[in-house]
Every structure is written in structure tokens, then in C-alpha cells.
Amino acid sequence: MTERKEVPWEGQCADAAYQFAFRCADLVTRNPHNLAAPLNGIINNLMTELWDRNFSQSEVRTAIGPGPEY
């Protein structure tokens, strides 16, 4: 019997981020309604989903960061 190694927690987090970004890129590429900024809608929905799962607004905003400074 071969023992299956569990992926470390950090690797699972990186994989979840990769899969989410990959799916977002696919959706944005297909964009059947030619929305001007489809990623904005995806991120807004993500924030709502995180809040619905009891992450606070400050936790979400801290995690996302202030954005680039120009």
C-alpha cells in the first residue's frame, strides 16, 4: 500500500489561489456580454462571499490591501 502524502497547508492555500485566478481568467476571456470590467464583478462577489462566511470587512480589506499607489 502506497502512503499518500498530504499537501502542506501553505501549498493548499497557494493551490486554491491558483485555481481561483485560473477560473477568473477563463471567465474574463469568455465574457459573452462584453462587460467593461468583468473582474470587478468577480471580486465584488468574492468579498460578499467572504463576508457571508464570517470574515470581517477589516479582515477582507487588510488581506486585499490598499491597491497600487501611482
C-alpha positions in Angstrom: 0.0 0.0 0.0 1.4 3.4 -1.0 1.2 6.1 1.6 -0.3 9.3 0.2 1.4 12.4 1.4 -0.8 15.3 2.4 0.0 18.6 0.8 1.0 21.1 3.4 -1.5 23.8 4.4 0.6 26.5 2.7 0.5 24.5 -0.5 -3.2 24.1 -0.3 -3.6 27.9 0.1 -1.4 28.5 -3.0 -3.3 25.9 -5.0 -6.7 27.5 -4.1 -5.4 30.9 -5.2 -4.1 29.4 -8.4 -7.3 27.7 -9.2 -9.4 30.8 -8.4 -7.2 33.0 -10.6 -7.3 30.4 -13.4 -11.1 30.3 -13.3 -11.3 34.1 -13.2 -9.1 34.4 -16.2 -11.3 31.9 -18.1 -14.5 33.8 -17.2 -13.0 37.1 -18.2 -11.8 35.7 -21.5 -15.2 34.3 -22.4 -17.2 37.4 -21.2 -20.2 36.8 -23.5 -21.9 40.0 -22.6 -18.8 42.2 -23.2 -18.9 43.6 -19.7 -16.5 46.5 -19.4 -14.7 45.2 -16.3 -15.8 41.6 -15.5 -13.1 41.1 -12.9 -14.7 43.9 -10.8 -17.9 41.9 -10.5 -16.0 38.7 -9.6 -14.0 40.5 -6.8 -17.2 42.2 -5.5 -18.9 38.8 -5.4 -15.9 37.3 -3.7 -15.9 39.9 -1.0 -19.6 39.3 -0.4 -19.0 35.6 -0.1 -16.2 36.1 2.4 -18.4 38.4 4.5 -21.1 35.7 4.3 -18.6 33.3 5.8 -17.9 35.5 8.7 -14.7 37.3 7.6 -15.0 40.8 8.8 -14.8 43.8 6.5 -11.5 44.8 8.0 -10.0 41.3 7.6 -11.0 41.3 3.9 -9.7 44.8 3.3 -6.5 44.0 5.0 -6.0 40.9 3.0 -6.7 42.5 -0.3 -4.6 45.5 0.6 -4.8 49.2 -0.3 -4.1 48.7 -4.0 -1.2 50.1 -6.1 0.0 53.6 -5.5 0.6 55.6 -8.6 
